[in-house]
Amino acid sequence: MKSEYIGLAFFTIYIANISSTASNALISISAAVLLLYTIYDYKHNKRKFPLPGAEFQVPWWLFFGALLLDSLFLSDYESMTKAVEYVYLSLPCWLLLAFYYYHFQVKYFIGGVAAALIYVGVYSLYVFIFVNHMVPARVITFAANLNGLGTLMAMSLPFVFLMVTVYYRKHRLGAAILLSSGCLGLMALIFTGSRGAMMGFTVGCLVLLVVKVLVFGVRKEAKQIFCGMLICCLVLGGFFGIFGKFHRGYDNQRQLFIESSIAMWRDHPVLGVGLTKWETAYYNQYKLPQAFEKTIDMPHNTIALFFSTTGLVGGMSFLIFSFGIFLCLCKYMRRQPDNYLVQAMLWSFVAVSVHGMVDAGLSMRTALRLCSGYMGVTVASVLYYERAKLAALKPERQELQPEDYNKQRFYGLSLGHKPGRQDFR
């Protein structure tokens, strides 16, 4: 079916662009074409939208719904607009879930991620050598925000590195290309000098290794533990080799921002000051005398941001979202131990969450859009293998139905499936 390849081509372009943000125009165009193709595909083939279980949907919709409700209760138009923007940036999850569930082709997805890493890596290397003349300074690329670019790299690299373990035995050339793209992306991550992104990437790797050891045992994961530790050492070694020190003069200011945010929350405990009002409130009332940064529009901590701007309504929902999605991915990994997309998503989600403790994290447009897109692909892969297991157990059934969910177990589908590596193509 030729039209399928059109959809897959624009899917790859979309993945490559949200992973690098090199062109906003290409992001919009590829998303529009992918949406139109998905609508056509569903109507033409009479497909049904795949729905994940409550373990995923409850924390997801609770968070974004809470942001909308909080802004409505505050009757603040700017906050409403911002809340709608958060929901809009989360839509790639459902678009890619709808598309990828029926067009499960890992090579197209990982090809888009690898292309983005190669592009960003080569461009960063060019700037480091020919523009900065190898001076140990942060490389400024096409991205306006170096920490933001570091976040994109930290979220994308796990997918490439883990898929190398899938391809290295049967597809040596593919594994070599992925490994090369991973090395270039790792170099770009180090060149950004984003300590939060590197810390998130390293902590995400360690958390994944701990979860894998707890679920599968030490012996089975010995090789990946060694590779994970090697990657962490390369990140830390590269950073200290280029920049020399971890501490920077303005680090103490971050603590002052958090203290100011706590004061905001205490004065507005339920609804907060409003999603777009943190900067105004900070400079008008809550800036501490010892704070010297002149331009700051966020507290560099996502928990402090959501509690101060949306109060208990948004703050608690964000915590439920963060821990709920993490536990959901852990359960997916236990049910499908050979689904490397789940493992990569767990690593990626921890990376952006940890970075959010010292920077914007998921409150950043590019990070939320990328996280949503990767999440949609990951959940689609989980449901795809659940459908494969259902087809093996009940040949007359081709789609997941509500009765396939075990309602006695909160985390959704009770079907178990352990796909082999040959399932990834």
N, C-alpha and C positions, 0 to 999 in steps of 0.2 A: 504494500500500500504506500504509494509515493507521498501522499499527504502526511503520513506519519513521520517521514524523514524531515519534512518541512517543520513540523512541530518540534522534533528532537533538535533540529539545527538551531531554532530560535530559543529553545530551552537551554542549550549549551551556551549560546551568546548571552542569555540573561544571567546564567550562573556566573560566567566569566566577568560580567560587568558589575554585578552586585558584590563580587568578591574583590574587586579592585577600585570601583567607583571612578574609573578613568573617564567615562562619558555618561552623563545623565540622560542625554538624548537617546543613546543606545539602550539604556535601561528601560526607558519609557516605551520605545518602539518595540523592543523584544517582548516586553511584558504585555503590550497590547496585542501583538500577533499571537502570542502564546494563549492569551485569554480567548481570543476569537477562535483559534483552532480547537481549544478545549470545549468551548460551547458547541461548535460544529460537531466534534467527535462524540459528545454526549448525546446530541440530538440524532445524529445519523446512525449511531450504533445502539441507541437506547440504553445508555449506561446509567448506573446509579452511583451517586456520590458516596465514597467510602467514609464512614464515620469512625474515628477512634473511640476507645472506651472512656469511661468517666475518669479514669486515672489521669488522662491527659486533658480532657475538655474542662473539667471542673476548675483546676487552678488557672488554666488559660483564660477562660471567659470571666472568671471571678476578678482577675486583675484588671483586664481592660474594661469590664463593666463597671468596676468600682471607680475607675478614673472618670468615666462618663457621668456616673451618679454624683460624684463629688463636685464636679464642675457645675452640674445642674443645681445642686443644693446651694452652691455659692452664688448662682445666677451671674456668673462672670463669663462674658462672651469670649474673651481671649483664652480663658482656661478651657472652655468648651471646644474652641477651635484646636487647642493643643491636644485635648483628649481624643478628638476625632482623628487628629494626625497620628496619634499612637495606634489607634485601631487600624487606620489606613496602612501604616507601615507593617502591621502584623498580617495583612491579607496575603502576602506571598506564601505564607504557610499553607493556606487553604487552596490557593491556585496551584502550587506545585504538588500538593497532596492529590488533588483531583487529576492532574495530568500524569504524574509519575506512577500512580497506582496502576494505570492501564498501559503504561509505556516504560516498564521497568528495565532500563538500560544503564547499568552502572558506568560503562565506559563514556557515555555522553556527559554524565554528571561530573565524574572525576576529571574528564578532559577539560571541562569548563573551569574547574578549580585550578588545575595544573596550568592552564593557559594564563590565568590571572596571576599566579605566582611567578611564572616565567617573565611576564611583562613587567610586573612591579620589581622583581629582582634585578633584571637586566637594566632597567631604568635607574634604579638606586645605585647599582654598581657604576654606571656611567657618570652619575652626579658625583659619587664619592671620588672617582679617579680624575675626571676631567674638569669638574667644576670646583669641588672642594680641595682638589690636589692632595688627597689622602690625609688632609688635616683631621685630627680626631674631633669632629663636630657632627652634630645631628644632621642627617641628610634630608634636605627639603626637596620633595618631589612635587608631583602634580596635586597631591593632597594638601588641602589648606590646614589640616590638623594632623600633626605627626602622631599624636597619641591615638587618633582615630584610625590612621593607617596601620599602626601597630596592632590595634585591636582586630582589624580585618585579617592581618597576617596570622595572628594568634588563633583566630577562629577557623581559618582555612587550612593551616598546616596539618592539623590532626587527621583530616580526611586523606591527604596525600600520603602521609607516613604510614598510616594503618593499611591503606590499600596496597602499598608496596609489599606487605606481608602476604597479600592475596595473590599478586601477580608474579612474585619473584621466582616461583618454581616452573610455571608453565608459559609465562610471557616475559621472558628476560628483557626484551627490548622495551616493553611497556613499563616494566619495573624500573629500568634504567632512566626512562624519561620522567617518571614520577619522582624518583629519587633526586634527579637533577633539579626538577622544579621545586622540590622540597628544600633542597640546599639553597637555591636562589631566594626562596621565600624566607627561609631562616636568616639569611644574610640581610634581606631587606628589613626584617623585624629588628635585628640588632642595630642596623644603621639608623632606624627611627630614634633610638635612644629612649624609647618609652619603657621606663622601668615597670610601670603597672602592667603593660602588655606582656613583657617578658616574664614577670612574676606570675601573671595569670596563666600563661602558656606552660610554665614549669610546674606550678601547683596543679593545673589540670591534668598534666601527665602523671604526676605522683598520685593524685586521687584516683585516676583510672587504674593505675597499677595496683593500688590498695584494694579497690573494689574487685578487680579480677582475681587477686589472690584470695580474698574472702569468699568469692563465689566458686572459683575453679581450682584453687590450691596453688602452692608455690611451684611445684615441679613442672606442671603443665605450662606455666607462664614464665619460666626461667629466662628464655630467650628474649621475650618482650620486656621483662624487667631490666635486663642488661641494655637493650636498645633504648629503652626509656631513660635510664640513668645517663647513657651516653649523650642523648639529645639534650637533656637538662644541663650537662656539663659543657656542651658546645655553646649553648645560649649564654650561660653565665661567664664562661671563659671568653667568648667573643665580646661581650659587653665590657668586662673589666679590661680586656686587651685594648679596646678602642677608647673608652671613656675614662678608665682608670679608677673612678670612685663611684659609689652608689649614692651617697648623700649629696643633696643640693641645698643651696642657701635658703630657699623658700619653703623647705619641707615643713617647718614648724607652723607655717601659715595654715596648712591643711587642718591641723587640730583646731585652730581658731574658727575656721569655717564651720566645723562640726559643732563646736560649742554655740555658735550663733544660731545654727539650725535647731539645736535642742531648745534654745530659748524661744525660737519661733513656734515650735511644736507645743511648748508649755503654755504659751499664750493663745494658741489656736489648736487645741488637742484633738478635736473631732474631724474638722474639715480642712485644717491647714490654711495657709495664706493664699492658695491658688497656684495652679500648675505653672503659670507664667509670672508669678509675683515674687519669686525668691530674691532676685537682684534688687528690686525696688524696696522690699522690706529690709533687706540687709543694709543697704546704704542709708535708708531713712531712720532706722531704729536699732538694728542689731549688730552693726559693725563694732568690733572691740577696738579699744584705743591702740593696742599694740599691733593691729593688722595693718600692713603697709601696701598690699597689692591694690593697684588702682582700678583695674578692670577685672571683675570676676562675676560670673552669672550663674554659678552653681557651687555647691559645697564640696565638690570632688568626692562624693560618697553617695551612691544611689539610695541607700537606706535612709540616710539623713535627708536627702532630697525629697523622697516621697513622703516621709513622715512630716517634714516641715511644710511642704506644699499641699499635701492632700490629707494630712492628719492620720488618725487611726483608720479611716476608711480606705485610703490608698496605701498607707504604710503596711498595715497588716496583710492586705491583699497581695502586696508585692512579696512579702516574706513567704506567704502561702504559695504563691506562684513559683518562687525560686526553689524552695524545698520540694514542692509538689512535682515540678518538672524533673528535678534531679532524681527523686525516688522513682518516678515513672520510667526514666531512662534506665535506672538500675534494674527495674523489674523487666523491662524489655530485654536487657542484656542477659538476664538470667534465663528468660524463656527462649531467646535466640542467641546462644553464645557465639555462633559463627557469623552473625550479622555485624560486620565491621563498621557499617554506617552508624549503628547505635553506639558502638564504643567511641567512634570519632565524635559523635554528637555530644556524648557525655563529657569528653575532654574539652570540646569547644565551648560547651555551655558553662562549665566550671571556669574556663579561661576568661570569658567575658564577665562572669559574675565576680570573680576575684578582682579583675581590673576595675570593676565598678566600685570596689571599696576605696579606691584612691583616685578615681576619675569618673567620667560620665557613664561608662558601661552601657547598659541597655537603654538609658535615657538618650543616647545618641542616635540620630536618624540612621546612619549607615550600619551601625551595629545591630539595631533592632530589626532592620530590614533583612540583613544577612542571616541573623539568628533565626528569624521566622522562615526564610527560604530553606535553610538547611534543615530546620525542624520538620517542615512539610515533606521534604525528600525522605528523611529518616522514618517518619511515621508511615509514609506510603510504603517503604520497604518492609516495615513490620507487618502491616496489613496484607501486603502482597504474599508474604510467606505464610501468614495465617490462612489466607485464601487457598494457597497451595496445599496446606495440611488438610483443610476442610474438603477440598476436591478429592484428596486421597482417601479420606474417611467416608465421604458421602459423594460419590460420583455424580449423583443427580443434582447436587447443589453446586452452583457456580459463584454465588455471591454470598457475602456475610450478611446475615439477617439478625434482627434484634434478639431472637431466641438463642443465638449463638453466644450471647453474653451471659456469663454466670453472675447473676445479680447478687448472689450471696458474697461475692468477692469484689471489693470496691474497685480493684484495678482492672476490671474489664474482662477481656477474653481469657477463658481458662484453657484454650487450646495451646499446646506446647509444640514447638517446632525447632529443630536444630539443622538448619540448612548447611550443606557442605560447601566448600569453597568453589566447587564447580557451578554453584548456583549464581555466582557473580560473573557477569559477562559484559 
